[in-house]
Amino acid sequence: MLTDSQSFSISRILVDVAMSTEDTLPTEVSGGSCLSEEWKNLDGIPCIMGGMRALTASLGGMLHGRTSADFPWKTLPKELARLRYVLTNYPDNTLIPGELRPSLSCTKGIYDLNHHHCVNLINHLKAGTLTI
């Protein structure tokens, strides 16, 4: 049985090989978020959106919102299922995509994330512990 770090290392190697042999991968997606490591220089919600897009793009997928500029936060579980992807190592005590924040009567999408949730997600994305 593989440990989490071994599994992550193997996944990273497979992604690196896939990326090095992929000629048709776009360098940008809608919303102007670069799929390279540039998303790591962003703060807050733009960093989360860029990180999630980069994760899916690293495996050859692309997230689709209602419009080309829309990030599919509320429907992220459905989008990942469409691509046959599963998020692993999602941070504890962090609002799950599509989950309604208890203090709100209706969801505002990714903007439901409070500062604590944003920091948790950003730290996990940048550290590479939140994976697909």
N, CA, C and O of each residue as an XYZ file, in Angstrom:
528
protein
N       0.842     -1.181      0.000
C       0.000      0.000      0.000
C       0.888      1.246      0.000
O       1.862      1.320      0.749
N       0.555      2.199     -0.824
C       1.330      3.421     -0.933
C       0.947      4.411      0.149
O      -0.221      4.504      0.529
N       1.931      5.154      0.648
C       1.626      6.239      1.563
C       1.161      7.443      0.751
O       1.310      7.471     -0.470
N       0.597      8.434      1.433
C       0.123      9.635      0.742
C       1.251     10.325     -0.015
O       1.057     10.780     -1.142
N       2.430     10.403      0.599
C       3.542     11.088     -0.069
C       4.021     10.301     -1.293
O       4.390     10.899     -2.303
N       4.019      8.975     -1.213
C       4.405      8.172     -2.371
C       3.380      8.313     -3.490
O       3.732      8.440     -4.662
N       2.110      8.288     -3.109
C       1.040      8.447     -4.094
C       1.128      9.801     -4.772
O       0.970      9.905     -5.989
N       1.383     10.851     -3.974
C       1.521     12.193     -4.524
C       2.711     12.249     -5.478
O       2.604     12.838     -6.554
N       3.836     11.652     -5.110
C       5.033     11.663     -5.960
C       4.776     10.952     -7.281
O       5.184     11.427     -8.340
N       4.103      9.822     -7.215
C       3.800      9.071     -8.438
C       2.857      9.878     -9.311
O       3.050      9.962    -10.524
N       1.823     10.480     -8.696
C       0.880     11.302     -9.462
C       1.604     12.462    -10.115
O       1.339     12.784    -11.274
N       2.509     13.091     -9.392
C       3.250     14.242     -9.915
C       4.105     13.823    -11.113
O       4.177     14.545    -12.107
N       4.747     12.663    -11.020
C       5.569     12.167    -12.125
C       4.697     11.923    -13.351
O       5.066     12.302    -14.463
N       3.534     11.288    -13.150
C       2.638     11.029    -14.267
C       2.137     12.321    -14.899
O       2.023     12.413    -16.122
N       1.838     13.317    -14.075
C       1.387     14.608    -14.594
C       2.520     15.279    -15.372
O       2.291     15.833    -16.447
N       3.737     15.230    -14.833
C       4.878     15.839    -15.525
C       5.104     15.182    -16.885
O       5.378     15.869    -17.869
N       4.991     13.861    -16.943
C       5.166     13.156    -18.216
C       4.058     13.546    -19.186
O       4.317     13.799    -20.363
N       2.829     13.594    -18.691
C       1.700     13.970    -19.549
C       1.863     15.391    -20.069
O       1.583     15.663    -21.237
N       2.312     16.289    -19.216
C       2.484     17.685    -19.625
C       3.610     17.823    -20.650
O       3.508     18.628    -21.575
N       4.664     17.057    -20.495
C       5.793     17.190    -21.418
C       5.479     16.622    -22.800
O       6.127     16.988    -23.781
N       4.484     15.724    -22.885
C       4.147     15.142    -24.176
C       2.904     15.765    -24.795
O       2.533     15.414    -25.915
N       2.257     16.680    -24.090
C       1.016     17.301    -24.573
C       1.341     18.579    -25.328
O       1.862     19.531    -24.748
N       1.034     18.604    -26.627
C       1.306     19.778    -27.440
C       0.110     20.701    -27.568
O       0.272     21.875    -27.900
N      -1.092     20.195    -27.310
C      -2.286     20.982    -27.568
C      -2.879     21.632    -26.333
O      -3.951     22.230    -26.429
N      -2.235     21.546    -25.179
C      -2.770     22.134    -23.962
C      -2.756     23.650    -24.067
O      -1.710     24.231    -24.356
N      -3.899     24.315    -23.836
C      -3.922     25.771    -23.918
C      -3.116     26.378    -22.779
O      -3.002     25.793    -21.702
N      -2.557     27.561    -23.028
C      -1.790     28.222    -21.985
C      -2.652     29.143    -21.154
O      -2.229     29.583    -20.085
N      -3.862     29.448    -21.623
C      -4.768     30.280    -20.850
C      -6.172     29.745    -20.964
O      -6.544     29.121    -21.957
N      -6.951     30.002    -19.918
C      -8.369     29.707    -19.965
C      -9.110     30.996    -19.740
O      -8.510     32.023    -19.422
N     -10.412     30.947    -19.903
C     -11.202     32.149    -19.749
C     -10.997     32.757    -18.376
O     -10.686     32.052    -17.416
N     -11.170     34.061    -18.285
C     -10.971     34.742    -17.032
C      -9.541     35.208    -16.876
O      -9.214     35.868    -15.889
N      -8.685     34.883    -17.821
C      -7.313     35.369    -17.808
C      -6.391     34.622    -16.860
O      -5.253     35.052    -16.669
N      -6.828     33.526    -16.258
C      -5.982     32.796    -15.327
C      -5.024     31.914    -16.103
O      -5.447     31.042    -16.862
N      -3.763     32.135    -15.918
C      -2.754     31.327    -16.587
C      -2.703     29.951    -15.947
O      -2.890     29.825    -14.736
N      -2.455     28.925    -16.737
C      -2.399     27.577    -16.219
C      -1.010     27.227    -15.702
O      -0.811     26.145    -15.151
N      -0.065     28.112    -15.870
C       1.272     27.851    -15.365
C       1.274     28.089    -13.853
O       0.215     28.092    -13.226
N       2.396     28.276    -13.298
C       2.533     28.521    -11.860
C       2.191     29.953    -11.468
O       2.293     30.303    -10.293
N       1.790     30.784    -12.417
C       1.502     32.185    -12.116
C       0.353     32.364    -11.138
O       0.307     33.367    -10.425
N      -0.580     31.411    -11.087
C      -1.701     31.512    -10.149
C      -1.211     31.565     -8.713
O      -1.896     32.116     -7.852
N      -0.041     31.005     -8.438
C       0.507     31.005     -7.081
C       0.872     32.405     -6.597
O       1.002     32.633     -5.394
N       1.038     33.349     -7.536
C       1.359     34.727     -7.165
C       0.119     35.557     -6.859
O       0.224     36.697     -6.406
N      -1.063     34.979     -7.110
C      -2.305     35.687     -6.863
C      -2.717     35.540     -5.406
O      -2.193     34.693     -4.682
N      -3.660     36.372     -4.988
C      -4.175     36.311     -3.625
C      -5.658     35.983     -3.638
O      -6.354     36.265     -4.613
N      -6.131     35.395     -2.570
C      -7.551     35.186     -2.360
C      -8.211     34.295     -3.398
O      -7.637     33.311     -3.864
N      -9.431     34.669     -3.743
C     -10.254     33.864     -4.633
C      -9.628     33.671     -6.023
O      -9.714     32.569     -6.566
N      -8.999     34.699     -6.620
C      -8.337     34.448     -7.916
C      -7.278     33.340     -7.841
O      -7.098     32.592     -8.801
N      -6.586     33.235     -6.717
C      -5.590     32.173     -6.535
C      -6.273     30.809     -6.488
O      -5.784     29.848     -7.082
N      -7.398     30.721     -5.787
C      -8.135     29.457     -5.691
C      -8.648     29.038     -7.062
O      -8.506     27.881     -7.458
N      -9.244     29.982     -7.786
C      -9.765     29.664     -9.115
C      -8.634     29.238    -10.048
O      -8.776     28.259    -10.781
N      -7.521     29.956    -10.030
C      -6.377     29.609    -10.871
C      -5.786     28.263    -10.502
O      -5.404     27.486    -11.377
N      -5.709     27.984     -9.199
C      -5.166     26.707     -8.739
C      -6.036     25.533     -9.139
O      -5.533     24.494     -9.567
N      -7.344     25.700     -8.999
C      -8.272     24.621     -9.394
C      -8.235     24.399    -10.904
O      -8.265     23.259    -11.369
N      -8.169     25.489    -11.664
C      -8.078     25.348    -13.122
C      -6.769     24.681    -13.518
O      -6.738     23.843    -14.419
N      -5.690     25.058    -12.842
C      -4.384     24.459    -13.144
C      -4.370     22.972    -12.809
O      -3.795     22.173    -13.549
N      -5.005     22.595    -11.692
C      -5.076     21.172    -11.334
C      -5.783     20.365    -12.411
O      -5.293     19.316    -12.830
N      -6.937     20.855    -12.858
C      -7.678     20.099    -13.872
C      -6.945     20.112    -15.209
O      -6.933     19.109    -15.923
N      -6.333     21.243    -15.546
C      -5.607     21.332    -16.815
C      -4.372     20.435    -16.817
O      -3.978     19.929    -17.868
N      -3.757     20.233    -15.647
C      -2.566     19.382    -15.582
C      -2.887     17.937    -15.943
O      -1.998     17.159    -16.289
N      -4.172     17.587    -15.857
C      -4.595     16.237    -16.221
C      -5.327     16.211    -17.561
O      -5.877     15.186    -17.962
N      -5.325     17.354    -18.247
C      -5.938     17.421    -19.565
C      -7.398     17.833    -19.555
O      -8.047     17.807    -20.601
N      -7.930     18.211    -18.404
C      -9.328     18.621    -18.314
C      -9.483     20.128    -18.309
O      -8.506     20.868    -18.187
N     -10.731     20.577    -18.445
C     -11.018     22.001    -18.382
C     -12.362     22.187    -17.686
O     -13.340     21.514    -18.010
N     -12.394     23.109    -16.726
C     -13.630     23.391    -16.009
C     -14.509     24.312    -16.828
O     -14.027     25.281    -17.414
N     -15.799     24.013    -16.870
C     -16.754     24.820    -17.623
C     -17.809     25.382    -16.686
O     -18.479     24.634    -15.974
N     -17.955     26.704    -16.688
C     -19.023     27.355    -15.939
C     -20.185     27.642    -16.859
O     -20.218     27.180    -18.000
N     -21.160     28.422    -16.351
C     -22.322     28.778    -17.183
C     -21.901     29.597    -18.396
O     -22.459     29.450    -19.483
N     -20.907     30.462    -18.198
C     -20.351     31.239    -19.306
C     -18.854     30.977    -19.344
O     -18.313     30.331    -18.447
N     -18.189     31.467    -20.366
C     -16.750     31.227    -20.475
C     -15.955     31.936    -19.375
O     -14.837     31.527    -19.060
N     -16.524     32.999    -18.786
C     -15.825     33.745    -17.740
C     -16.233     33.279    -16.342
O     -15.692     33.772    -15.352
N     -17.164     32.354    -16.242
C     -17.721     31.917    -14.968
C     -16.916     30.747    -14.413
O     -16.623     29.789    -15.129
N     -16.562     30.832    -13.130
C     -15.902     29.708    -12.469
C     -16.979     28.851    -11.819
O     -17.815     29.384    -11.089
N     -16.988     27.543    -12.057
C     -18.086     26.686    -11.606
C     -17.977     26.228    -10.146
O     -17.960     25.025     -9.888
N     -17.905     27.145     -9.201
C     -17.741     26.760     -7.799
C     -18.936     25.947     -7.296
O     -18.759     24.880     -6.709
N     -20.149     26.450     -7.527
C     -21.337     25.752     -7.020
C     -21.502     24.378     -7.674
O     -22.051     23.462     -7.063
N     -21.044     24.241     -8.871
C     -21.195     22.981     -9.599
C     -19.862     22.228     -9.752
O     -19.748     21.320    -10.575
N     -18.862     22.614     -8.957
C     -17.542     21.980     -9.076
C     -17.599     20.461     -8.871
O     -16.954     19.736     -9.629
N     -18.339     19.949     -7.883
C     -18.405     18.481     -7.770
C     -18.956     17.823     -9.042
O     -18.470     16.772     -9.461
N     -19.956     18.437     -9.644
C     -20.545     17.902    -10.883
C     -19.547     17.994    -12.040
O     -19.435     17.067    -12.842
N     -18.822     19.116    -12.124
C     -17.812     19.283    -13.179
C     -16.695     18.261    -13.033
O     -16.256     17.667    -14.018
N     -16.230     18.057    -11.793
C     -15.169     17.073    -11.566
C     -15.657     15.665    -11.901
O     -14.909     14.860    -12.455
N     -16.908     15.370    -11.565
C     -17.480     14.061    -11.894
C     -17.573     13.881    -13.406
O     -17.325     12.792    -13.924
N     -17.934     14.962    -14.116
C     -18.008     14.895    -15.579
C     -16.644     14.525    -16.160
O     -16.560     13.778    -17.134
N     -15.583     15.049    -15.559
C     -14.220     14.761    -16.011
C     -13.666     13.464    -15.415
O     -12.559     13.037    -15.744
N     -14.455     12.851    -14.536
C     -14.055     11.643    -13.803
C     -12.869     11.910    -12.875
O     -11.970     11.081    -12.734
N     -12.890     13.096    -12.242
C     -11.856     13.489    -11.287
C     -12.462     13.535     -9.888
O     -13.668     13.716     -9.726
N     -11.607     13.368     -8.883
C     -12.012     13.463     -7.485
C     -10.960     14.301     -6.761
O      -9.763     14.048     -6.896
N     -11.402     15.297     -5.996
C     -10.474     16.068     -5.175
C     -10.055     15.218     -3.992
O     -10.896     14.590     -3.349
N      -8.772     15.192     -3.700
C      -8.285     14.461     -2.533
C      -7.558     15.423     -1.611
O      -6.997     16.427     -2.051
N      -7.577     15.103     -0.339
C      -6.926     15.898      0.711
C      -7.521     17.299      0.818
O      -6.795     18.267      1.044
N      -8.847     17.410      0.655
C      -9.517     18.706      0.805
C      -9.356     19.141      2.256
O      -9.541     18.327      3.161
N      -9.015     20.407      2.498
C      -8.742     20.848      3.876
C      -9.963     20.740      4.793
O     -11.088     21.032      4.385
N      -9.725     20.320      6.021
C     -10.776     20.248      7.037
C     -11.275     21.649      7.373
O     -10.569     22.639      7.183
N     -12.485     21.711      7.866
C     -13.092     22.972      8.310
C     -13.089     24.033      7.223
O     -12.901     25.216      7.507
N     -13.295     23.620      5.992
C     -13.346     24.534      4.851
C     -14.615     24.248      4.068
O     -14.947     23.092      3.804
N     -15.316     25.300      3.700
C     -16.554     25.177      2.949
C     -16.314     24.381      1.668
O     -15.404     24.690      0.899
N     -17.121     23.374      1.448
C     -17.003     22.513      0.277
C     -17.704     23.188     -0.898
O     -18.739     23.825     -0.699
N     -17.176     23.070     -2.115
C     -17.844     23.678     -3.272
C     -19.317     23.301     -3.341
O     -19.673     22.126     -3.258
N     -20.169     24.311     -3.496
C     -21.601     24.092     -3.568
C     -22.298     24.078     -2.227
O     -23.526     24.144     -2.169
N     -21.536     23.994     -1.138
C     -22.116     23.969      0.199
C     -22.573     25.373      0.593
O     -21.879     26.353      0.323
N     -23.722     25.465      1.222
C     -24.273     26.746      1.658
C     -23.661     27.137      2.992
O     -23.674     26.350      3.938
N     -23.123     28.351      3.072
C     -22.580     28.845      4.337
C     -23.748     29.046      5.296
O     -24.742     29.673      4.929
N     -23.647     28.527      6.510
C     -24.780     28.578      7.448
C     -25.331     29.980      7.707
O     -26.519     30.122      7.998
N     -24.515     30.996      7.611
C     -24.972     32.350      7.909
C     -25.671     33.025      6.729
O     -26.136     34.158      6.860
N     -25.753     32.353      5.584
C     -26.403     32.925      4.399
C     -27.661     32.141      4.046
O     -27.728     30.929      4.249
N     -28.650     32.842      3.518
C     -29.877     32.157      3.114
C     -29.780     31.608      1.692
O     -30.510     30.683      1.335
N     -28.883     32.172      0.879
C     -28.658     31.638     -0.469
C     -27.167     31.728     -0.773
O     -26.451     32.560     -0.216
N     -26.724     30.866     -1.656
C     -25.298     30.804     -1.950
C     -24.864     31.900     -2.922
O     -25.610     32.287     -3.821
N     -23.670     32.376     -2.724
C     -23.072     33.366     -3.615
C     -21.872     32.753     -4.332
O     -20.981     33.464     -4.797
N     -21.863     31.433     -4.415
C     -20.793     30.742     -5.114
C     -19.495     30.776     -4.343
O     -19.484     30.636     -3.120
N     -18.406     30.962     -5.055
C     -17.087     30.948     -4.432
C     -16.913     32.098     -3.433
O     -16.056     32.041     -2.552
N     -17.720     33.120     -3.580
C     -17.617     34.273     -2.684
C     -18.232     33.990     -1.312
O     -18.202     34.857     -0.439
N     -18.789     32.796     -1.107
C     -19.239     32.374      0.217
C     -18.048     32.058      1.125
O     -18.189     32.041      2.348
N     -16.892     31.811      0.538
C     -15.710     31.470      1.334
C     -15.303     32.662      2.193
O     -15.146     33.777      1.696
N     -15.135     32.409      3.491
C     -14.621     33.479      4.343
C     -13.090     33.448      4.306
O     -12.499     32.609      3.626
N     -12.467     34.344      5.024
C     -10.999     34.453      4.987
C     -10.332     33.137      5.414
O      -9.370     32.694      4.787
N     -10.843     32.524      6.475
C     -10.269     31.270      6.976
C     -10.329     30.175      5.905
O      -9.357     29.448      5.697
N     -11.477     30.066      5.227
C     -11.625     29.058      4.176
C     -10.667     29.330      3.027
O     -10.032     28.410      2.512
N     -10.560     30.600      2.622
C      -9.644     30.965      1.529
C      -8.208     30.602      1.868
O      -7.502     30.010      1.053
N      -7.781     30.956      3.066
C      -6.402     30.673      3.489
C      -6.141     29.172      3.485
O      -5.094     28.727      3.014
N      -7.093     28.382      4.010
C      -6.938     26.921      4.010
C      -6.769     26.375      2.597
O      -5.856     25.594      2.331
N      -7.652     26.789      1.697
C      -7.582     26.291      0.318
C      -6.294     26.721     -0.374
O      -5.634     25.913     -1.028
N      -5.943     27.983     -0.230
C      -4.720     28.495     -0.869
C      -3.494     27.748     -0.363
O      -2.638     27.348     -1.152
N      -3.408     27.559      0.942
C      -2.251     26.844      1.504
C      -2.167     25.416      0.975
O      -1.078     24.942      0.650
N      -3.297     24.726      0.885
C      -3.294     23.354      0.377
C      -2.980     23.301     -1.122
O      -2.281     22.396     -1.579
N      -3.491     24.261     -1.876
C      -3.190     24.302     -3.309
C      -1.711     24.588     -3.555
O      -1.062     23.905     -4.347
N      -1.187     25.597     -2.875
C       0.214     25.976     -3.085
C       1.187     24.908     -2.602
O       2.257     24.730     -3.184
N       0.822     24.203     -1.545
C       1.687     23.146     -1.020
C       1.594     21.866     -1.844
O       2.433     20.975     -1.716
N       0.564     21.782     -2.691
C       0.394     20.588     -3.515
C      -0.290     19.446     -2.786
O      -0.302     18.319     -3.280
N      -0.866     19.720     -1.603
C      -1.535     18.646     -0.862
C      -2.965     18.429     -1.329
O      -3.485     17.320     -1.201
N      -3.621     19.462     -1.872
C      -4.943     19.298     -2.473
C      -4.713     18.866     -3.907
O      -4.177     19.625     -4.715
N      -5.113     17.662     -4.217
C      -4.825     17.092     -5.537
C      -6.095     16.499     -6.144
O      -7.128     16.378     -5.485
N      -5.986     16.142     -7.392
C      -7.077     15.443     -8.099
C      -6.615     14.040     -8.386
O      -7.357     13.254     -8.974
